[in-house]
Amino acid sequence: MGKNFEIKILTQHWINEKYKDEDLCSHGEIYLNVNGVIITQPGLDEEWGISESALALLRTLDKDYICEPESEEGLIFHGCGAILMMGCPISIHWTVKHCSDEVILSNFVKFTTTNPRIGNIKYKGLKVKLSKKEYTDAITSFALEAKKPFDNSREKIINDDFDKEMYTEFWNEYNYLLKKFSI
């Protein structure tokens, strides 16, 4: 794959190792480089919600996603995120547009604080065109890596019925999309 779109998990962990059997989301650092512009990388004191971000990205493999930060959740979630994938405005957004066998990514914006009026970085003019295969390979690779800690951990301890239902729905959709698009 070319260097015009790179997204990789660099670190991934539970929020607290002591409570790893209760943590429903993985957290860590992501490297995101679009046409040589690094949007996130280690050393920026940014922690992202890895598993939630992976599901959000899987959803874009066959559907357009319009960057509307005022009304939509992002594609990369802050590390404080929850299984419901909502709440914290700290996030990274971009538009995903499918055009026959290509995918166009544009309108990149990163929110670095909980105040979207002062804590956002807009990457004006940043745009990349990829083949559908390049985009699918990058996202499914990210999602497979994000899933590893869950595959290698004990069953989660979930005492709340609503959380248990959300967790089951999350992984049902995740696994369905991963299987649908995996190589």
N, C-alpha and C positions, 0 to 999 in steps of 0.2 A: 504494500500500500504506500502511496506517496506521502509526502510530508505536509500536504495541504490541510489535513484534518487528523489530528492525533488526540485521542482521549484514552488515558490509562489510569488505573488505580495504582498509586504508589505505596500507600500504606492503608491497612484496613484492620480494624480492631473493634472490640466491644467498648462501650463508653466507660465501663468499670469492670475490670477483670473479675472482681469479687462477685458481681451480679450478672455474669455473662449468660447464665441460664435463664435470666429474666429479661435480658435486652432483646427486643424484637427487631432492632435495626443495627446494621453495621455502620461504622463511622471511619473517616480517614481523609487522606489527601489524594487529590486528583491532579493529573497533569492534562491541561487542555490547551492545545496549540492549533490555531487556525491561520493558515497562510503566513506562518512565522510570527504571529502575534500570540504571545502567551497570556491566556486569560486567567489561569490559576496554575499554581505549582507549589512545591514545598518551599517553606521559608516565608510564606506570606501570612502566617498565623491564621490560616483558614482551615476549618474542619467541615467536611461535607458528609451528608447522609448518603452513603454509598448504595445501599440496597434500594432505597426509595428512588434515588436518581436513576438507577439501572432500569427500574420498571417504567419510569417516566420516559426514558429514552427508547425502550422497547416499543412503547405505544406509538412512537413516531415512525416506525419502520414501514407502515403502510397507510399512515394518515398524516395529512398536513397538520402543522402546529403553527399557529400565528402568535408571534411574540406580542402579548398584551399584558405586561406586568401588573397593570392596575387591576385586572380582573382574573388573571390566570396564575396558577402556581408555575414555578419555573421548571426547567429540565434538570438542573442540578440543585439539590436541596441542601440547606444548611444542616450541620451536624446535630442540631438540637431537634431535628425533625422527628416525626412520629409515624407510625405505620399508616395513619390516615393521610399522610402526605399533604398536610396543610398547616397553616398557621404562621410560621416565621417568614418575614419578607426577605431575609438574607438568602440570595439565590442567584443562579445564572440562567438567563433566558436567551433563546434565539428562535427564529422562524425556520421551519422545515417545510419546504415546498417540493412535492413530487411532480416531475414532468417527464412522462414516458419512462425511459430507463435511466434518468438522472435525478439527483436530489440536490436542491439548492438551499444552502444554509446562509442566513443573513440576519440583520437586526440584532446583533449580539449586545447584551447589556448585563452587567453584574451589579448586584445590590450588595454592598459591603456593611451596611448598618440597618437597624430596624426603622430608620427614617428614610424612606425612599426619595424624599426631596433633596437630601444632601449626600446620601451615601450611594450614588450610582455612577457607574462608569459605562458610558455608551461608546461602543466601538464603531463609530460612523464609517460607512463605506466598506466595512469588513464583510466579505462575501466569499463563499466557496461553492464550486460546482463539483459534485462527485458522481461517479456511477452509482447506481442503486446497490450494486454488489460491494463496492468500497464502503459505502455507508453502513450497509447491513453487517458486513464483516467487522467493522469497528465497534458497532453497538453490541452485537452478539458476543464478541470477545470480552467487552467490558462487563456485560451481564453474566457471562459464565464465570469470570473472575470474582464478581461481587457475590455470587452464590456459594462459592467454596467454603467460607467459614460456617455457613448454615448447614451445608452437607456434612461437614466434619465436626459438628457440635452435637451435644445431647439434645433431646427434645426440650423445647422451651417450657418454662413454668409460667402458665398464664392463668391467673385466678379469676379474672373478669370475663364473663361470657361474651360481652360486646367485643373486647379486645381479641378474644379467641376467634370469634367470627371474622373480624377484620384481618387477622393474621392469616387465617385459612383462605379467605378471598384473595388477599394479596398474593400468596404463593400459588394459588390456582391460576390466577391471571398471568403471573410471572412465568410459570412453567409452560403454560399454554403458548404464550408469545415466543418464548425461547425455543420451544420445539418447532413451532410454525416457521421460524426464520433461521434456525441453525443450519449450518452447512451440512 
